[in-house]
Amino acid sequence: MPQGATRGGGGAAPRADDAIRRAELAAFLRSRRERITPEQVGLPRGSRRRTPGLRREEVAHLGAVGVTWYTWLEQGRDIHVSPQVLDAVARALLLDRAERSHLFALAGAIDPLPGKECTGVPLALRQILHRLAPFPAVVQNSRFDILAYNSTYGQLMCGLDALPEEDRNCMWLAFTHPGWRAVLGDREATVRTMTAKFRASMAEHVAEPAWKALVTRLTEASAEFREIWAQHEVERTTSAVKVFRHPEVGVLQLTGTHLWTGPNPGPKALVYTPVDEVSRERLEQLEKLALAQG
């Protein structure tokens, strides 16, 4: 038996969610291995290389782990690994912080950022969202479901009140809703970042029906999503300036700030504040529009 690995299952039939998780882990490892050139890790390329990126034995050598063990891991075999071995693989594959967390989550090992997701939006938090207007504010869970929002956010993002609840998901709207997509200032970069954050979050929920159903729905509805999803990119949540192009008030530059309502990575309140005075004035116009329509 390769060092650092043990057979899983103990004779019992493996659970379906374990098989799904192992398959996702295998695909993620292959995608990370294939993106690294030999030159990046100080290895000679050679004239007969056909494998994109690194070979499996090269990853094993760089991480000081067994070749057979690493091969089993990439094949989705039913083995359990220690955090120390996962750390070695993460270093060999040059994983960043988000990718490292994703690896640990898929392997079912202790994650550097543990935490379980909470559900529900208390009345007090809804009142806070309301009082933040004209600053757009929304509460989302890690699946990008929109749990609550104030009037300015609803007006900024294509009139959420008119949408059925099952469609109030930022991933779904960013890939399928023409009005929502038109508002995004840099749509291509935005949807790629959203997808990377979604995949990182899904590592903790990879076998859950609601998550799988959303991925299936997006895969069937959007060729753009299928292409981005196949790249296995992951990214952690950060604050950033975003540009919105509203059809009635014009361009707004807003800084998005995440306020965690529970353990990270649980539900969060996302509040947008204006970068300049023009954007502040246009947010006030948005709030007036929302009040007039309400």
C-alpha positions as CSV (number, residue, x, y, z in Angstrom):
1,M,0.0,0.0,0.0
2,P,1.5,3.4,-0.9
3,Q,2.6,5.6,2.0
4,G,0.0,8.0,3.2
5,A,-3.0,6.2,1.7
6,T,-5.5,3.6,3.0
7,R,-8.3,1.6,1.4
8,G,-11.7,3.2,2.1
9,G,-15.0,1.6,2.6
10,G,-14.2,-1.1,5.1
11,G,-16.1,-3.7,3.0
12,A,-19.2,-1.6,2.8
13,A,-20.6,-0.4,-0.5
14,P,-19.2,3.1,-1.2
15,R,-21.7,5.9,-0.9
16,A,-22.7,7.6,-4.1
17,D,-21.7,11.0,-2.9
18,D,-18.2,9.7,-2.1
19,A,-17.8,8.5,-5.7
20,I,-18.9,11.9,-7.0
21,R,-16.5,13.7,-4.8
22,R,-13.6,11.4,-5.8
23,A,-14.4,11.9,-9.5
24,E,-14.5,15.7,-9.0
25,L,-11.1,15.5,-7.1
26,A,-9.6,13.4,-9.9
27,A,-10.7,15.9,-12.6
28,F,-9.5,18.9,-10.6
29,L,-6.0,17.3,-10.1
30,R,-5.7,16.5,-13.8
31,S,-6.7,20.0,-14.8
32,R,-4.1,21.5,-12.4
33,R,-1.3,19.1,-13.5
34,E,-1.9,19.8,-17.2
35,R,-1.6,23.5,-16.8
36,I,1.9,23.5,-15.3
37,T,4.9,23.4,-17.7
38,P,8.1,21.5,-16.8
39,E,10.0,24.8,-16.9
40,Q,7.8,26.3,-14.1
41,V,9.1,23.6,-11.7
42,G,12.7,23.4,-12.9
43,L,12.3,20.2,-15.0
44,P,13.6,19.7,-18.5
45,R,11.0,19.5,-21.2
46,G,12.7,17.0,-23.4
47,S,12.1,16.3,-27.1
48,R,9.6,13.4,-26.7
49,R,7.0,14.9,-24.3
50,R,3.4,14.4,-25.4
51,T,1.6,14.9,-22.2
52,P,0.2,18.4,-21.7
53,G,1.8,19.9,-18.6
54,L,3.5,17.6,-16.1
55,R,3.4,13.8,-16.0
56,R,1.9,12.0,-13.0
57,E,5.3,10.7,-12.0
58,E,6.7,14.2,-12.0
59,V,4.0,15.4,-9.7
60,A,4.7,12.5,-7.4
61,H,8.4,13.2,-7.5
62,L,7.9,16.9,-6.7
63,G,5.6,16.1,-3.8
64,A,7.7,13.2,-2.5
65,V,4.7,10.8,-2.7
66,G,4.3,7.4,-4.3
67,V,3.7,7.3,-8.1
68,T,1.1,4.5,-7.6
69,W,-0.7,6.4,-4.9
70,Y,-0.9,9.7,-6.9
71,T,-2.1,7.7,-9.9
72,W,-4.9,6.2,-7.8
73,L,-5.9,9.6,-6.6
74,E,-6.1,11.0,-10.1
75,Q,-8.1,7.9,-11.1
76,G,-10.7,8.5,-8.4
77,R,-9.8,5.4,-6.5
78,D,-11.4,4.8,-3.0
79,I,-8.4,5.9,-0.9
80,H,-8.1,8.2,2.1
81,V,-5.2,10.6,2.3
82,S,-3.6,12.5,5.2
83,P,-3.5,16.3,5.4
84,Q,0.3,16.1,5.2
85,V,0.2,14.3,1.8
86,L,-2.4,16.7,0.5
87,D,-0.2,19.6,1.5
88,A,2.6,18.0,-0.5
89,V,0.4,17.6,-3.6
90,A,-0.8,21.2,-3.3
91,R,2.7,22.5,-3.2
92,A,3.8,20.3,-6.1
93,L,0.9,21.6,-8.2
94,L,1.6,25.2,-7.3
95,L,-2.0,25.7,-5.9
96,D,-3.0,29.1,-4.7
97,R,-5.0,29.6,-1.5
98,A,-8.4,29.0,-3.1
99,E,-7.3,26.0,-5.0
100,R,-5.7,24.5,-1.9
101,S,-8.9,24.9,0.1
102,H,-10.8,23.3,-2.8
103,L,-8.4,20.3,-2.8
104,F,-8.8,19.7,0.9
105,A,-12.6,20.0,0.7
106,L,-12.9,17.5,-2.1
107,A,-10.5,15.1,-0.3
108,G,-12.7,15.3,2.8
109,A,-9.8,16.5,4.9
110,I,-9.6,19.3,7.4
111,D,-10.0,22.5,5.5
112,P,-7.9,25.6,6.5
113,L,-11.1,27.6,6.5
114,P,-13.8,25.4,8.1
115,G,-17.4,26.4,8.5
116,K,-20.9,25.2,7.8
117,E,-23.5,27.2,5.9
118,C,-26.5,28.6,7.7
119,T,-29.9,29.3,6.2
120,G,-32.6,31.9,6.6
121,V,-32.6,35.7,6.8
122,P,-33.7,37.2,10.2
123,L,-36.1,40.1,10.2
124,A,-33.4,42.3,11.8
125,L,-31.1,41.7,8.9
126,R,-33.9,42.5,6.4
127,Q,-34.4,45.8,8.2
128,I,-30.7,46.5,8.0
129,L,-30.8,45.9,4.2
130,H,-33.8,48.3,3.9
131,R,-32.0,51.0,5.9
132,L,-28.9,50.8,3.7
133,A,-30.7,52.2,0.7
134,P,-29.8,53.9,-1.6
135,F,-26.7,51.6,-1.3
136,P,-27.6,48.3,-3.1
137,A,-27.5,45.4,-0.6
138,V,-28.3,41.7,-0.9
139,V,-27.9,38.5,1.2
140,Q,-26.6,35.5,-0.7
141,N,-25.7,32.0,0.3
142,S,-22.6,30.2,-1.1
143,R,-24.7,28.8,-4.0
144,F,-25.4,32.4,-5.1
145,D,-29.1,32.1,-4.2
146,I,-30.6,35.5,-3.5
147,L,-32.1,35.3,-0.1
148,A,-33.0,38.9,0.5
149,Y,-32.3,42.3,-1.0
150,N,-33.2,45.9,-0.7
151,S,-35.1,48.0,-3.3
152,T,-32.0,49.6,-4.8
153,Y,-30.4,46.2,-5.5
154,G,-33.6,44.9,-7.1
155,Q,-33.7,48.0,-9.3
156,L,-30.0,47.8,-10.2
157,M,-30.2,44.2,-11.2
158,C,-33.0,44.0,-13.8
159,G,-36.0,44.2,-11.5
160,L,-35.8,41.1,-9.3
161,D,-39.3,41.5,-7.9
162,A,-40.7,40.4,-11.3
163,L,-38.7,37.2,-11.4
164,P,-39.9,33.9,-10.0
165,E,-38.1,32.8,-6.8
166,E,-36.6,29.7,-8.5
167,D,-34.7,32.1,-10.9
168,R,-33.3,34.3,-8.2
169,N,-29.8,33.0,-8.3
170,C,-26.9,35.1,-9.5
171,M,-25.3,32.3,-11.4
172,W,-28.4,31.5,-13.3
173,L,-29.2,35.2,-14.1
174,A,-25.6,36.0,-15.1
175,F,-25.6,33.3,-17.8
176,T,-29.2,33.3,-19.0
177,H,-31.0,36.6,-18.2
178,P,-30.4,39.3,-21.0
179,G,-31.3,42.2,-18.7
180,W,-29.0,41.0,-15.9
181,R,-26.1,40.3,-18.3
182,A,-26.5,43.7,-20.0
183,V,-26.0,45.5,-16.6
184,L,-22.6,43.8,-16.0
185,G,-19.8,46.2,-17.1
186,D,-17.3,43.5,-17.8
187,R,-19.6,40.5,-18.3
188,E,-17.0,38.0,-19.5
189,A,-14.6,38.6,-16.5
190,T,-17.5,38.7,-14.1
191,V,-19.0,35.4,-15.1
192,R,-15.6,33.7,-15.0
193,T,-15.0,34.9,-11.5
194,M,-18.4,34.0,-10.3
195,T,-18.0,30.4,-11.7
196,A,-14.6,30.0,-10.0
197,K,-16.1,31.1,-6.7
198,F,-19.1,28.9,-7.2
199,R,-16.9,25.8,-7.9
200,A,-14.8,26.6,-4.8
201,S,-17.9,26.7,-2.6
202,M,-19.3,23.6,-4.2
203,A,-16.5,21.5,-2.9
204,E,-18.3,21.3,0.5
205,H,-21.6,20.4,-1.2
206,V,-20.6,18.4,-4.3
207,A,-23.1,15.6,-3.8
208,E,-26.0,17.7,-2.6
209,P,-29.1,17.6,-4.9
210,A,-29.7,21.4,-5.0
211,W,-26.1,22.1,-6.1
212,K,-26.1,19.3,-8.7
213,A,-29.4,20.5,-10.1
214,L,-28.2,24.0,-10.5
215,V,-25.0,22.8,-12.4
216,T,-27.2,20.6,-14.6
217,R,-29.6,23.4,-15.3
218,L,-26.8,25.8,-16.2
219,T,-25.0,23.2,-18.3
220,E,-28.2,22.6,-20.4
221,A,-29.0,26.3,-20.8
222,S,-25.6,27.9,-21.5
223,A,-22.7,26.9,-23.8
224,E,-20.7,29.7,-22.1
225,F,-21.1,28.1,-18.7
226,R,-20.2,24.6,-20.1
227,E,-16.9,26.0,-21.5
228,I,-15.9,27.9,-18.3
229,W,-17.0,25.0,-15.9
230,A,-14.8,22.5,-17.8
231,Q,-11.7,24.6,-16.9
232,H,-12.0,23.8,-13.1
233,E,-10.9,27.3,-12.0
234,V,-11.4,28.2,-8.3
235,E,-11.2,31.5,-6.5
236,R,-12.0,32.8,-3.1
237,T,-14.3,35.7,-2.3
238,T,-12.7,39.2,-2.4
239,S,-13.9,42.8,-2.5
240,A,-13.5,44.7,-5.7
241,V,-14.8,47.7,-7.7
242,K,-17.5,46.7,-10.2
243,V,-18.9,48.6,-13.1
244,F,-22.7,48.5,-13.9
245,R,-24.4,49.8,-17.0
246,H,-28.0,50.5,-16.0
247,P,-30.3,51.3,-19.0
248,E,-32.0,54.3,-17.2
249,V,-29.4,56.0,-15.0
250,G,-26.2,55.1,-16.8
251,V,-22.8,53.8,-15.7
252,L,-22.1,53.2,-11.9
253,Q,-18.8,52.4,-10.3
254,L,-19.4,50.6,-7.0
255,T,-17.3,48.8,-4.5
256,G,-18.6,45.5,-3.3
257,T,-18.1,44.7,0.4
258,H,-18.9,41.3,1.9
259,L,-20.3,41.2,5.4
260,W,-20.4,37.6,6.8
261,T,-23.6,36.8,8.6
262,G,-22.3,33.5,10.0
263,P,-19.3,31.2,9.7
264,N,-17.3,31.8,6.6
265,P,-18.2,30.5,3.9
266,G,-21.9,30.8,4.9
267,P,-24.5,33.4,3.9
268,K,-23.1,36.9,3.4
269,A,-24.5,40.4,2.9
270,L,-23.0,42.1,-0.1
271,V,-23.2,45.9,0.0
272,Y,-22.3,48.2,-2.9
273,T,-21.0,51.7,-2.1
274,P,-20.3,54.4,-4.7
275,V,-16.7,55.1,-5.9
276,D,-17.4,58.7,-6.9
277,E,-20.1,61.4,-6.6
278,V,-21.6,60.6,-10.0
279,S,-22.2,57.0,-8.9
280,R,-23.7,58.2,-5.6
281,E,-26.2,60.5,-7.5
282,R,-27.1,57.7,-9.8
283,L,-27.8,55.4,-6.9
284,E,-30.2,58.0,-5.5
285,Q,-31.9,58.0,-8.9
286,L,-32.2,54.2,-8.8
287,E,-33.8,54.4,-5.3
288,K,-36.3,57.0,-6.6
289,L,-37.2,54.7,-9.5
290,A,-37.7,51.8,-7.1
291,L,-39.9,53.8,-4.8
292,A,-42.0,55.0,-7.8
293,Q,-42.5,51.4,-9.0
294,G,-43.2,50.1,-5.5
